[in-house]
Amino acid sequence: MIEKSEGMTVESGGKILFYKVDKNYIPILRKTFSDSQIEVLESGEFSIAEEMIKSENPDIVLTDFDSENEDAIRLLKFVKERFPSIYRMVILKTEEQKKAIFLVFKGIANNCFEKPHGMVALMSNVIHILEIRKTLKSKDILELLSTIENLIALPSTFIKFNEALDADKPIDEIIDILEDDISIATKILQITNSAFFREHKISSIAKAYDYLGAHNIKNIVTIFCYHSMEKLEESHNQAFKAIIKHSVRVNRELFSSYELRTGEKLSELFASAGITHDIGKIILLKYLPDRFKEIIKFQEDNPQDDFYSSEIKLGYEGITHEEIGAFFLDLWNLPEENVNTALYHHNYSEAMEYHKKMFEIFKDVNYDMEIIEYTKMFEHI
């Protein structure tokens, strides 16, 4: 959970709309939400639900989805197209895992819960999402972060990945190709951890590959790369590649540095933390390019400052690439380790005590990699 700045933990007020939820679950859900400040709306009719969404502006829409319920997916698509910042949750039967993967992959749902067992986490997840939404509203970035479906894929990823599959390359080489593309790696982790909400999340791309299977991974890579084409200004390609090169290098150096300095192996929970730690910079580059250029210009004029300190001096404290990246990863249901690494990689002293040593080492590795190859690559933007 994100907990860096004051004001981030808020009361759980908000609105949730239940659409065509099984009558057997309604009493349980009502009781679960009765002690909270969350307002519950209910509807079993599409037209009524549609009007409720327009008039009540709920924070979350929860649909009970089964193979016969076409209206549920119709409503989700309506919300996605007309009110994309509303968070979309789905509950499905255990045997509908493939459907859960499809719904998250297509961006129709943000998160899926297995019924009945997975629903024990529903209330805590709803409260967490409402807290994030309230904070993002206060920072004026709710609309941006909640409506991002995909980021930018490297054009070469699709070719490399398919060539590796066709040549029957070892799985380790295929995983390396996926890890070398931050955006695709993050999308894979999102789908893995959102297609049926899991308490113990997957942070390893290798484990995500096993969970989703080669067929689903190939679909993700193919469609992601197709929809990412020509969405980044040519002048930004160098910076984008620099962020990826840096992040992948940090991820690989982190594990060897940690073992060298502590004599212990770093937990696999941090398997992709280095890959995603600078995702906020990619968001700035794609969606807030003027701010990105402003930061780089400040760096050029003030060589003693790095990207983060430049953000602070320009007045972006509390909404730097750290916070933006962490909130984005949290909304995408990535593991806590990924979220917190994004949030604390420049401020390890503020991190939770039990991971402080790891973050201290991460900060050193991150700084070393910037000095070696990264910061200067942002010149001439």
Buried (B, 14 or more C-beta within 10 A) or exposed (E): EBBBBEEBEBEBEBBBBBBBBBEEBBEBBEEBBEEBEBBBBBBEEBEEBBEBBEEEEBBBBBBBBBEEBEBBBBBBBBBBEEBBBBBBBBBBBEEBBEBBBBBBBBBBBBBBBBBBEBBEBBBEBBBBBBBBBBBBEEBEBBEBBBEBEBBBBBEEBBEBBBEBBEEEBEEEEBBBBBBBBBBBBBBBBBBBBBBBBBEEBBBBBBBBBBBBEEEBBBBBBEBBBEEBEEEBEEEBBBBBEBBBBBBBBBBBBBBEBBEEEEEEEBBBBBBBBBBBBBBBBBBBBBBBBEBBBBBBEBBBEEEEBBBBBBBEEBEBEBBBBBBBBBBBBBBBBBBBBBBBBBBBBBBBEEBEEEBBBBBBBBBBBBBBBBEEEBBEBBEEB
